[in-house]
Amino acid sequence: MPLDDRDRAILDFEAEWRRHGAAKEEAIRTDLSLAPARYYQLLDRLLETADAQEYDPMLVKRLRRRRDAHPQARVPGPLVQER
């Protein structure tokens, strides 16, 4: 499924959030109107898509490496398929 506006906004935010100068969780709530936990669920799902890889290959590769370096940080379980 192609990326929608929210998916692109999440990837763009992740690429540039440091420029906000605020705490990341606060910026997620303010800029994306998402709870941080939901943001990270959506971001994790996005990292597995070819569309995200095509949209910003360097970002996706960097985030996958960071995530895979810390597998204990990932909690197994079903993802909520809310849209």
PDB file of N, CA, C and O in Angstrom, chain B, residues numbered from 101:
ATOM      1  N   MET B 101       0.840  -1.171   0.000  1.00  0.00           N
ATOM      2  CA  MET B 101       0.000   0.000   0.000  1.00  0.00           C
ATOM      3  C   MET B 101       0.895   1.247   0.000  1.00  0.00           C
ATOM      4  O   MET B 101       1.827   1.333   0.800  1.00  0.00           O
ATOM      5  N   PRO B 102       0.625   2.211  -0.883  1.00  0.00           N
ATOM      6  CA  PRO B 102       1.466   3.410  -0.940  1.00  0.00           C
ATOM      7  C   PRO B 102       1.387   4.226   0.356  1.00  0.00           C
ATOM      8  O   PRO B 102       0.424   4.121   1.116  1.00  0.00           O
ATOM      9  N   LEU B 103       2.410   5.028   0.585  1.00  0.00           N
ATOM     10  CA  LEU B 103       2.430   5.876   1.766  1.00  0.00           C
ATOM     11  C   LEU B 103       1.333   6.929   1.675  1.00  0.00           C
ATOM     12  O   LEU B 103       1.109   7.526   0.622  1.00  0.00           O
ATOM     13  N   ASP B 104       0.658   7.145   2.794  1.00  0.00           N
ATOM     14  CA  ASP B 104      -0.319   8.229   2.830  1.00  0.00           C
ATOM     15  C   ASP B 104       0.335   9.459   3.463  1.00  0.00           C
ATOM     16  O   ASP B 104       1.514   9.429   3.818  1.00  0.00           O
ATOM     17  N   ASP B 105      -0.429  10.528   3.601  1.00  0.00           N
ATOM     18  CA  ASP B 105       0.123  11.774   4.140  1.00  0.00           C
ATOM     19  C   ASP B 105       0.684  11.588   5.547  1.00  0.00           C
ATOM     20  O   ASP B 105       1.740  12.130   5.874  1.00  0.00           O
ATOM     21  N   ARG B 106      -0.025  10.820   6.382  1.00  0.00           N
ATOM     22  CA  ARG B 106       0.455  10.597   7.749  1.00  0.00           C
ATOM     23  C   ARG B 106       1.765   9.826   7.745  1.00  0.00           C
ATOM     24  O   ARG B 106       2.675  10.155   8.506  1.00  0.00           O
ATOM     25  N   ASP B 107       1.879   8.803   6.898  1.00  0.00           N
ATOM     26  CA  ASP B 107       3.123   8.029   6.820  1.00  0.00           C
ATOM     27  C   ASP B 107       4.295   8.924   6.431  1.00  0.00           C
ATOM     28  O   ASP B 107       5.363   8.857   7.039  1.00  0.00           O
ATOM     29  N   ARG B 108       4.092   9.761   5.417  1.00  0.00           N
ATOM     30  CA  ARG B 108       5.156  10.678   4.992  1.00  0.00           C
ATOM     31  C   ARG B 108       5.489  11.678   6.097  1.00  0.00           C
ATOM     32  O   ARG B 108       6.656  12.009   6.305  1.00  0.00           O
ATOM     33  N   ALA B 109       4.468  12.157   6.803  1.00  0.00           N
ATOM     34  CA  ALA B 109       4.690  13.104   7.895  1.00  0.00           C
ATOM     35  C   ALA B 109       5.521  12.461   9.013  1.00  0.00           C
ATOM     36  O   ALA B 109       6.394  13.108   9.591  1.00  0.00           O
ATOM     37  N   ILE B 110       5.249  11.196   9.309  1.00  0.00           N
ATOM     38  CA  ILE B 110       6.016  10.484  10.337  1.00  0.00           C
ATOM     39  C   ILE B 110       7.473  10.342   9.914  1.00  0.00           C
ATOM     40  O   ILE B 110       8.379  10.604  10.706  1.00  0.00           O
ATOM     41  N   LEU B 111       7.699   9.933   8.685  1.00  0.00           N
ATOM     42  CA  LEU B 111       9.078   9.787   8.208  1.00  0.00           C
ATOM     43  C   LEU B 111       9.793  11.135   8.165  1.00  0.00           C
ATOM     44  O   LEU B 111      10.958  11.231   8.551  1.00  0.00           O
ATOM     45  N   ASP B 112       9.105  12.171   7.700  1.00  0.00           N
ATOM     46  CA  ASP B 112       9.705  13.507   7.652  1.00  0.00           C
ATOM     47  C   ASP B 112      10.024  13.998   9.056  1.00  0.00           C
ATOM     48  O   ASP B 112      11.089  14.570   9.290  1.00  0.00           O
ATOM     49  N   PHE B 113       9.107  13.778   9.989  1.00  0.00           N
ATOM     50  CA  PHE B 113       9.334  14.185  11.371  1.00  0.00           C
ATOM     51  C   PHE B 113      10.553  13.473  11.939  1.00  0.00           C
ATOM     52  O   PHE B 113      11.407  14.101  12.565  1.00  0.00           O
ATOM     53  N   GLU B 114      10.637  12.172  11.725  1.00  0.00           N
ATOM     54  CA  GLU B 114      11.759  11.398  12.272  1.00  0.00           C
ATOM     55  C   GLU B 114      13.079  11.880  11.687  1.00  0.00           C
ATOM     56  O   GLU B 114      14.100  11.864  12.375  1.00  0.00           O
ATOM     57  N   ALA B 115      13.076  12.302  10.446  1.00  0.00           N
ATOM     58  CA  ALA B 115      14.296  12.781   9.812  1.00  0.00           C
ATOM     59  C   ALA B 115      14.732  14.133  10.362  1.00  0.00           C
ATOM     60  O   ALA B 115      15.920  14.456  10.336  1.00  0.00           O
ATOM     61  N   GLU B 116      13.775  14.935  10.865  1.00  0.00           N
ATOM     62  CA  GLU B 116      14.108  16.311  11.227  1.00  0.00           C
ATOM     63  C   GLU B 116      13.709  16.718  12.638  1.00  0.00           C
ATOM     64  O   GLU B 116      13.769  17.907  12.948  1.00  0.00           O
ATOM     65  N   TRP B 117      13.316  15.819  13.488  1.00  0.00           N
ATOM     66  CA  TRP B 117      12.773  16.209  14.788  1.00  0.00           C
ATOM     67  C   TRP B 117      13.762  16.967  15.652  1.00  0.00           C
ATOM     68  O   TRP B 117      13.348  17.764  16.495  1.00  0.00           O
ATOM     69  N   ARG B 118      15.034  16.749  15.474  1.00  0.00           N
ATOM     70  CA  ARG B 118      16.028  17.424  16.311  1.00  0.00           C
ATOM     71  C   ARG B 118      16.015  18.940  16.112  1.00  0.00           C
ATOM     72  O   ARG B 118      16.454  19.691  16.982  1.00  0.00           O
ATOM     73  N   ARG B 119      15.518  19.373  14.980  1.00  0.00           N
ATOM     74  CA  ARG B 119      15.455  20.808  14.684  1.00  0.00           C
ATOM     75  C   ARG B 119      14.370  21.518  15.487  1.00  0.00           C
ATOM     76  O   ARG B 119      14.344  22.747  15.540  1.00  0.00           O
ATOM     77  N   HIS B 120      13.486  20.762  16.104  1.00  0.00           N
ATOM     78  CA  HIS B 120      12.382  21.355  16.852  1.00  0.00           C
ATOM     79  C   HIS B 120      12.850  21.987  18.147  1.00  0.00           C
ATOM     80  O   HIS B 120      12.230  22.937  18.625  1.00  0.00           O
ATOM     81  N   GLY B 121      13.918  21.488  18.720  1.00  0.00           N
ATOM     82  CA  GLY B 121      14.442  22.028  19.950  1.00  0.00           C
ATOM     83  C   GLY B 121      13.672  21.622  21.197  1.00  0.00           C
ATOM     84  O   GLY B 121      14.110  21.916  22.309  1.00  0.00           O
ATOM     85  N   ALA B 122      12.558  20.968  21.041  1.00  0.00           N
ATOM     86  CA  ALA B 122      11.761  20.527  22.189  1.00  0.00           C
ATOM     87  C   ALA B 122      12.012  19.044  22.429  1.00  0.00           C
ATOM     88  O   ALA B 122      12.692  18.374  21.653  1.00  0.00           O
ATOM     89  N   ALA B 123      11.454  18.564  23.504  1.00  0.00           N
ATOM     90  CA  ALA B 123      11.519  17.134  23.761  1.00  0.00           C
ATOM     91  C   ALA B 123      10.785  16.417  22.637  1.00  0.00           C
ATOM     92  O   ALA B 123       9.757  16.894  22.157  1.00  0.00           O
ATOM     93  N   LYS B 124      11.308  15.286  22.225  1.00  0.00           N
ATOM     94  CA  LYS B 124      10.735  14.575  21.089  1.00  0.00           C
ATOM     95  C   LYS B 124       9.284  14.193  21.336  1.00  0.00           C
ATOM     96  O   LYS B 124       8.446  14.367  20.451  1.00  0.00           O
ATOM     97  N   GLU B 125       8.969  13.676  22.516  1.00  0.00           N
ATOM     98  CA  GLU B 125       7.599  13.248  22.800  1.00  0.00           C
ATOM     99  C   GLU B 125       6.628  14.416  22.727  1.00  0.00           C
ATOM    100  O   GLU B 125       5.507  14.266  22.241  1.00  0.00           O
ATOM    101  N   GLU B 126       7.052  15.564  23.202  1.00  0.00           N
ATOM    102  CA  GLU B 126       6.212  16.756  23.133  1.00  0.00           C
ATOM    103  C   GLU B 126       5.989  17.173  21.677  1.00  0.00           C
ATOM    104  O   GLU B 126       4.880  17.539  21.288  1.00  0.00           O
ATOM    105  N   ALA B 127       7.054  17.112  20.885  1.00  0.00           N
ATOM    106  CA  ALA B 127       6.947  17.471  19.471  1.00  0.00           C
ATOM    107  C   ALA B 127       6.051  16.486  18.717  1.00  0.00           C
ATOM    108  O   ALA B 127       5.328  16.890  17.807  1.00  0.00           O
ATOM    109  N   ILE B 128       6.087  15.210  19.078  1.00  0.00           N
ATOM    110  CA  ILE B 128       5.215  14.211  18.452  1.00  0.00           C
ATOM    111  C   ILE B 128       3.759  14.577  18.714  1.00  0.00           C
ATOM    112  O   ILE B 128       2.932  14.561  17.803  1.00  0.00           O
ATOM    113  N   ARG B 129       3.456  14.904  19.953  1.00  0.00           N
ATOM    114  CA  ARG B 129       2.071  15.282  20.300  1.00  0.00           C
ATOM    115  C   ARG B 129       1.645  16.552  19.578  1.00  0.00           C
ATOM    116  O   ARG B 129       0.543  16.626  19.035  1.00  0.00           O
ATOM    117  N   THR B 130       2.521  17.546  19.575  1.00  0.00           N
ATOM    118  CA  THR B 130       2.193  18.847  18.993  1.00  0.00           C
ATOM    119  C   THR B 130       2.126  18.802  17.471  1.00  0.00           C
ATOM    120  O   THR B 130       1.153  19.262  16.874  1.00  0.00           O
ATOM    121  N   ASP B 131       3.155  18.250  16.850  1.00  0.00           N
ATOM    122  CA  ASP B 131       3.261  18.299  15.392  1.00  0.00           C
ATOM    123  C   ASP B 131       2.412  17.260  14.680  1.00  0.00           C
ATOM    124  O   ASP B 131       1.876  17.524  13.603  1.00  0.00           O
ATOM    125  N   LEU B 132       2.287  16.082  15.273  1.00  0.00           N
ATOM    126  CA  LEU B 132       1.601  14.981  14.595  1.00  0.00           C
ATOM    127  C   LEU B 132       0.263  14.610  15.230  1.00  0.00           C
ATOM    128  O   LEU B 132      -0.487  13.806  14.676  1.00  0.00           O
ATOM    129  N   SER B 133      -0.030  15.181  16.368  1.00  0.00           N
ATOM    130  CA  SER B 133      -1.269  14.860  17.100  1.00  0.00           C
ATOM    131  C   SER B 133      -1.394  13.365  17.365  1.00  0.00           C
ATOM    132  O   SER B 133      -2.467  12.777  17.226  1.00  0.00           O
ATOM    133  N   LEU B 134      -0.272  12.767  17.749  1.00  0.00           N
ATOM    134  CA  LEU B 134      -0.229  11.347  18.072  1.00  0.00           C
ATOM    135  C   LEU B 134       0.363  11.165  19.467  1.00  0.00           C
ATOM    136  O   LEU B 134       1.199  11.953  19.908  1.00  0.00           O
ATOM    137  N   ALA B 135      -0.078  10.128  20.142  1.00  0.00           N
ATOM    138  CA  ALA B 135       0.585   9.729  21.376  1.00  0.00           C
ATOM    139  C   ALA B 135       1.936   9.130  20.990  1.00  0.00           C
ATOM    140  O   ALA B 135       2.027   8.445  19.971  1.00  0.00           O
ATOM    141  N   PRO B 136       2.972   9.364  21.764  1.00  0.00           N
ATOM    142  CA  PRO B 136       4.285   8.814  21.420  1.00  0.00           C
ATOM    143  C   PRO B 136       4.278   7.305  21.197  1.00  0.00           C
ATOM    144  O   PRO B 136       4.943   6.825  20.279  1.00  0.00           O
ATOM    145  N   ALA B 137       3.547   6.543  22.009  1.00  0.00           N
ATOM    146  CA  ALA B 137       3.509   5.086  21.823  1.00  0.00           C
ATOM    147  C   ALA B 137       2.942   4.734  20.454  1.00  0.00           C
ATOM    148  O   ALA B 137       3.458   3.844  19.778  1.00  0.00           O
ATOM    149  N   ARG B 138       1.891   5.423  20.044  1.00  0.00           N
ATOM    150  CA  ARG B 138       1.287   5.156  18.737  1.00  0.00           C
ATOM    151  C   ARG B 138       2.246   5.551  17.615  1.00  0.00           C
ATOM    152  O   ARG B 138       2.351   4.851  16.608  1.00  0.00           O
ATOM    153  N   TYR B 139       2.936   6.663  17.790  1.00  0.00           N
ATOM    154  CA  TYR B 139       3.922   7.112  16.812  1.00  0.00           C
ATOM    155  C   TYR B 139       4.976   6.033  16.571  1.00  0.00           C
ATOM    156  O   TYR B 139       5.304   5.713  15.428  1.00  0.00           O
ATOM    157  N   TYR B 140       5.501   5.478  17.665  1.00  0.00           N
ATOM    158  CA  TYR B 140       6.551   4.466  17.518  1.00  0.00           C
ATOM    159  C   TYR B 140       6.010   3.174  16.910  1.00  0.00           C
ATOM    160  O   TYR B 140       6.731   2.495  16.180  1.00  0.00           O
ATOM    161  N   GLN B 141       4.774   2.825  17.191  1.00  0.00           N
ATOM    162  CA  GLN B 141       4.161   1.658  16.534  1.00  0.00           C
ATOM    163  C   GLN B 141       4.081   1.878  15.030  1.00  0.00           C
ATOM    164  O   GLN B 141       4.446   1.004  14.244  1.00  0.00           O
ATOM    165  N   LEU B 142       3.601   3.050  14.639  1.00  0.00           N
ATOM    166  CA  LEU B 142       3.466   3.353  13.215  1.00  0.00           C
ATOM    167  C   LEU B 142       4.826   3.428  12.532  1.00  0.00           C
ATOM    168  O   LEU B 142       4.995   2.934  11.417  1.00  0.00           O
ATOM    169  N   LEU B 143       5.795   4.047  13.204  1.00  0.00           N
ATOM    170  CA  LEU B 143       7.133   4.141  12.631  1.00  0.00           C
ATOM    171  C   LEU B 143       7.739   2.757  12.435  1.00  0.00           C
ATOM    172  O   LEU B 143       8.334   2.487  11.392  1.00  0.00           O
ATOM    173  N   ASP B 144       7.596   1.886  13.414  1.00  0.00           N
ATOM    174  CA  ASP B 144       8.134   0.532  13.302  1.00  0.00           C
ATOM    175  C   ASP B 144       7.502  -0.209  12.124  1.00  0.00           C
ATOM    176  O   ASP B 144       8.192  -0.908  11.382  1.00  0.00           O
ATOM    177  N   ARG B 145       6.205  -0.055  11.958  1.00  0.00           N
ATOM    178  CA  ARG B 145       5.514  -0.677  10.827  1.00  0.00           C
ATOM    179  C   ARG B 145       6.028  -0.108   9.504  1.00  0.00           C
ATOM    180  O   ARG B 145       6.249  -0.845   8.544  1.00  0.00           O
ATOM    181  N   LEU B 146       6.212   1.199   9.468  1.00  0.00           N
ATOM    182  CA  LEU B 146       6.697   1.841   8.247  1.00  0.00           C
ATOM    183  C   LEU B 146       8.076   1.348   7.838  1.00  0.00           C
ATOM    184  O   LEU B 146       8.361   1.208   6.648  1.00  0.00           O
ATOM    185  N   LEU B 147       8.930   1.085   8.815  1.00  0.00           N
ATOM    186  CA  LEU B 147      10.292   0.653   8.506  1.00  0.00           C
ATOM    187  C   LEU B 147      10.336  -0.660   7.743  1.00  0.00           C
ATOM    188  O   LEU B 147      11.347  -0.981   7.119  1.00  0.00           O
ATOM    189  N   GLU B 148       9.262  -1.411   7.785  1.00  0.00           N
ATOM    190  CA  GLU B 148       9.210  -2.696   7.090  1.00  0.00           C
ATOM    191  C   GLU B 148       8.631  -2.597   5.681  1.00  0.00           C
ATOM    192  O   GLU B 148       8.518  -3.610   4.991  1.00  0.00           O
ATOM    193  N   THR B 149       8.265  -1.403   5.247  1.00  0.00           N
ATOM    194  CA  THR B 149       7.630  -1.270   3.938  1.00  0.00           C
ATOM    195  C   THR B 149       8.621  -0.829   2.865  1.00  0.00           C
ATOM    196  O   THR B 149       9.538  -0.048   3.119  1.00  0.00           O
ATOM    197  N   ALA B 150       8.411  -1.347   1.675  1.00  0.00           N
ATOM    198  CA  ALA B 150       9.229  -0.944   0.528  1.00  0.00           C
ATOM    199  C   ALA B 150       8.961   0.513   0.161  1.00  0.00           C
ATOM    200  O   ALA B 150       9.854   1.209  -0.322  1.00  0.00           O
ATOM    201  N   ASP B 151       7.735   0.971   0.389  1.00  0.00           N
ATOM    202  CA  ASP B 151       7.405   2.356   0.061  1.00  0.00           C
ATOM    203  C   ASP B 151       8.195   3.338   0.920  1.00  0.00           C
ATOM    204  O   ASP B 151       8.656   4.365   0.421  1.00  0.00           O
ATOM    205  N   ALA B 152       8.353   3.035   2.199  1.00  0.00           N
ATOM    206  CA  ALA B 152       9.151   3.891   3.074  1.00  0.00           C
ATOM    207  C   ALA B 152      10.616   3.847   2.655  1.00  0.00           C
ATOM    208  O   ALA B 152      11.296   4.873   2.645  1.00  0.00           O
ATOM    209  N   GLN B 153      11.092   2.674   2.314  1.00  0.00           N
ATOM    210  CA  GLN B 153      12.473   2.517   1.842  1.00  0.00           C
ATOM    211  C   GLN B 153      12.703   3.364   0.593  1.00  0.00           C
ATOM    212  O   GLN B 153      13.753   3.989   0.444  1.00  0.00           O
ATOM    213  N   GLU B 154      11.730   3.381  -0.289  1.00  0.00           N
ATOM    214  CA  GLU B 154      11.848   4.165  -1.514  1.00  0.00           C
ATOM    215  C   GLU B 154      11.753   5.667  -1.224  1.00  0.00           C
ATOM    216  O   GLU B 154      12.440   6.469  -1.857  1.00  0.00           O
ATOM    217  N   TYR B 155      10.911   6.037  -0.279  1.00  0.00           N
ATOM    218  CA  TYR B 155      10.687   7.446   0.058  1.00  0.00           C
ATOM    219  C   TYR B 155      11.928   8.092   0.666  1.00  0.00           C
ATOM    220  O   TYR B 155      12.301   9.199   0.278  1.00  0.00           O
ATOM    221  N   ASP B 156      12.569   7.414   1.612  1.00  0.00           N
ATOM    222  CA  ASP B 156      13.769   7.955   2.260  1.00  0.00           C
ATOM    223  C   ASP B 156      14.694   6.798   2.640  1.00  0.00           C
ATOM    224  O   ASP B 156      14.725   6.383   3.798  1.00  0.00           O
ATOM    225  N   PRO B 157      15.444   6.280   1.669  1.00  0.00           N
ATOM    226  CA  PRO B 157      16.252   5.079   1.922  1.00  0.00           C
ATOM    227  C   PRO B 157      17.301   5.241   3.024  1.00  0.00           C
ATOM    228  O   PRO B 157      17.529   4.310   3.796  1.00  0.00           O
ATOM    229  N   MET B 158      17.932   6.392   3.107  1.00  0.00           N
ATOM    230  CA  MET B 158      18.967   6.584   4.138  1.00  0.00           C
ATOM    231  C   MET B 158      18.358   6.582   5.530  1.00  0.00           C
ATOM    232  O   MET B 158      18.905   5.964   6.444  1.00  0.00           O
ATOM    233  N   LEU B 159      17.243   7.258   5.701  1.00  0.00           N
ATOM    234  CA  LEU B 159      16.580   7.303   7.000  1.00  0.00           C
ATOM    235  C   LEU B 159      16.127   5.912   7.418  1.00  0.00           C
ATOM    236  O   LEU B 159      16.378   5.492   8.548  1.00  0.00           O
ATOM    237  N   VAL B 160      15.466   5.199   6.527  1.00  0.00           N
ATOM    238  CA  VAL B 160      14.950   3.868   6.853  1.00  0.00           C
ATOM    239  C   VAL B 160      16.094   2.928   7.198  1.00  0.00           C
ATOM    240  O   VAL B 160      16.000   2.157   8.153  1.00  0.00           O
ATOM    241  N   LYS B 161      17.156   2.986   6.439  1.00  0.00           N
ATOM    242  CA  LYS B 161      18.305   2.120   6.721  1.00  0.00           C
ATOM    243  C   LYS B 161      18.905   2.437   8.087  1.00  0.00           C
ATOM    244  O   LYS B 161      19.232   1.524   8.845  1.00  0.00           O
ATOM    245  N   ARG B 162      19.056   3.726   8.409  1.00  0.00           N
ATOM    246  CA  ARG B 162      19.611   4.133   9.701  1.00  0.00           C
ATOM    247  C   ARG B 162      18.722   3.685  10.853  1.00  0.00           C
ATOM    248  O   ARG B 162      19.212   3.184  11.866  1.00  0.00           O
ATOM    249  N   LEU B 163      17.409   3.866  10.696  1.00  0.00           N
ATOM    250  CA  LEU B 163      16.478   3.483  11.758  1.00  0.00           C
ATOM    251  C   LEU B 163      16.396   1.972  11.929  1.00  0.00           C
ATOM    252  O   LEU B 163      16.268   1.480  13.050  1.00  0.00           O
ATOM    253  N   ARG B 164      16.470   1.239  10.834  1.00  0.00           N
ATOM    254  CA  ARG B 164      16.479  -0.229  10.935  1.00  0.00           C
ATOM    255  C   ARG B 164      17.723  -0.711  11.667  1.00  0.00           C
ATOM    256  O   ARG B 164      17.646  -1.598  12.517  1.00  0.00           O
ATOM    257  N   ARG B 165      18.872  -0.123  11.335  1.00  0.00           N
ATOM    258  CA  ARG B 165      20.119  -0.501  12.013  1.00  0.00           C
ATOM    259  C   ARG B 165      20.029  -0.218  13.501  1.00  0.00           C
ATOM    260  O   ARG B 165      20.414  -1.053  14.319  1.00  0.00           O
ATOM    261  N   ARG B 166      19.526   0.947  13.853  1.00  0.00           N
ATOM    262  CA  ARG B 166      19.394   1.317  15.264  1.00  0.00           C
ATOM    263  C   ARG B 166      18.430   0.377  15.977  1.00  0.00           C
ATOM    264  O   ARG B 166      18.709  -0.077  17.086  1.00  0.00           O
ATOM    265  N   ARG B 167      17.305   0.088  15.349  1.00  0.00           N
ATOM    266  CA  ARG B 167      16.320  -0.817  15.950  1.00  0.00           C
ATOM    267  C   ARG B 167      16.890  -2.220  16.104  1.00  0.00           C
ATOM    268  O   ARG B 167      16.728  -2.844  17.152  1.00  0.00           O
ATOM    269  N   ASP B 168      17.548  -2.713  15.082  1.00  0.00           N
ATOM    270  CA  ASP B 168      18.076  -4.074  15.113  1.00  0.00           C
ATOM    271  C   ASP B 168      19.252  -4.227  16.071  1.00  0.00           C
ATOM    272  O   ASP B 168      19.555  -5.335  16.515  1.00  0.00           O
ATOM    273  N   ALA B 169      19.907  -3.131  16.388  1.00  0.00           N
ATOM    274  CA  ALA B 169      21.010  -3.178  17.348  1.00  0.00           C
ATOM    275  C   ALA B 169      20.505  -3.326  18.780  1.00  0.00           C
ATOM    276  O   ALA B 169      21.266  -3.692  19.676  1.00  0.00           O
ATOM    277  N   HIS B 170      19.226  -3.044  18.994  1.00  0.00           N
ATOM    278  CA  HIS B 170      18.624  -3.102  20.327  1.00  0.00           C
ATOM    279  C   HIS B 170      17.351  -3.939  20.304  1.00  0.00           C
ATOM    280  O   HIS B 170      16.271  -3.419  20.585  1.00  0.00           O
ATOM    281  N   PRO B 171      17.454  -5.222  19.975  1.00  0.00           N
ATOM    282  CA  PRO B 171      16.233  -6.032  19.859  1.00  0.00           C
ATOM    283  C   PRO B 171      15.468  -6.174  21.161  1.00  0.00           C
ATOM    284  O   PRO B 171      14.261  -6.412  21.135  1.00  0.00           O
ATOM    285  N   GLN B 172      16.135  -6.034  22.299  1.00  0.00           N
ATOM    286  CA  GLN B 172      15.435  -6.152  23.566  1.00  0.00           C
ATOM    287  C   GLN B 172      14.478  -4.987  23.779  1.00  0.00           C
ATOM    288  O   GLN B 172      13.570  -5.087  24.604  1.00  0.00           O
ATOM    289  N   ALA B 173      14.656  -3.901  23.066  1.00  0.00           N
ATOM    290  CA  ALA B 173      13.760  -2.752  23.206  1.00  0.00           C
ATOM    291  C   ALA B 173      12.417  -3.002  22.525  1.00  0.00           C
ATOM    292  O   ALA B 173      11.433  -2.331  22.836  1.00  0.00           O
ATOM    293  N   ARG B 174      12.367  -3.940  21.619  1.00  0.00           N
ATOM    294  CA  ARG B 174      11.123  -4.259  20.929  1.00  0.00           C
ATOM    295  C   ARG B 174      10.328  -5.235  21.765  1.00  0.00           C
ATOM    296  O   ARG B 174      10.857  -6.234  22.251  1.00  0.00           O
ATOM    297  N   VAL B 175       9.081  -4.944  21.923  1.00  0.00           N
ATOM    298  CA  VAL B 175       8.192  -5.793  22.703  1.00  0.00           C
ATOM    299  C   VAL B 175       7.389  -6.642  21.733  1.00  0.00           C
ATOM    300  O   VAL B 175       6.659  -6.095  20.907  1.00  0.00           O
ATOM    301  N   PRO B 176       7.502  -7.971  21.807  1.00  0.00           N
ATOM    302  CA  PRO B 176       6.722  -8.802  20.898  1.00  0.00           C
ATOM    303  C   PRO B 176       5.243  -8.703  21.210  1.00  0.00           C
ATOM    304  O   PRO B 176       4.843  -8.506  22.357  1.00  0.00           O
ATOM    305  N   GLY B 177       4.464  -8.838  20.201  1.00  0.00           N
ATOM    306  CA  GLY B 177       3.019  -8.790  20.378  1.00  0.00           C
ATOM    307  C   GLY B 177       2.367  -8.220  19.142  1.00  0.00           C
ATOM    308  O   GLY B 177       3.049  -7.720  18.247  1.00  0.00           O
ATOM    309  N   PRO B 178       1.075  -8.291  19.087  1.00  0.00           N
ATOM    310  CA  PRO B 178       0.377  -7.820  17.895  1.00  0.00           C
ATOM    311  C   PRO B 178       0.397  -6.304  17.806  1.00  0.00           C
ATOM    312  O   PRO B 178       0.291  -5.607  18.815  1.00  0.00           O
ATOM    313  N   LEU B 179       0.535  -5.802  16.586  1.00  0.00           N
ATOM    314  CA  LEU B 179       0.422  -4.382  16.360  1.00  0.00           C
ATOM    315  C   LEU B 179      -1.038  -4.033  16.162  1.00  0.00           C
ATOM    316  O   LEU B 179      -1.797  -4.811  15.584  1.00  0.00           O
ATOM    317  N   VAL B 180      -1.419  -2.903  16.625  1.00  0.00           N
ATOM    318  CA  VAL B 180      -2.790  -2.444  16.431  1.00  0.00           C
ATOM    319  C   VAL B 180      -2.896  -1.943  14.996  1.00  0.00           C
ATOM    320  O   VAL B 180      -2.077  -1.129  14.568  1.00  0.00           O
ATOM    321  N   GLN B 181      -3.866  -2.403  14.262  1.00  0.00           N
ATOM    322  CA  GLN B 181      -4.030  -2.038  12.863  1.00  0.00           C
ATOM    323  C   GLN B 181      -5.023  -0.890  12.688  1.00  0.00           C
ATOM    324  O   GLN B 181      -5.854  -0.921  11.779  1.00  0.00           O
ATOM    325  N   GLU B 182      -4.943   0.099  13.535  1.00  0.00           N
ATOM    326  CA  GLU B 182      -5.857   1.237  13.513  1.00  0.00           C
ATOM    327  C   GLU B 182      -5.437   2.207  12.416  1.00  0.00           C
ATOM    328  O   GLU B 182      -4.249   2.475  12.239  1.00  0.00           O
ATOM    329  N   ARG B 183      -6.388   2.718  11.700  1.00  0.00           N
ATOM    330  CA  ARG B 183      -6.126   3.733  10.678  1.00  0.00           C
ATOM    331  C   ARG B 183      -7.244   4.700  10.617  1.00  0.00           C
ATOM    332  O   ARG B 183      -7.209   5.634   9.815  1.00  0.00           O
TER     333      ARG B 183
END
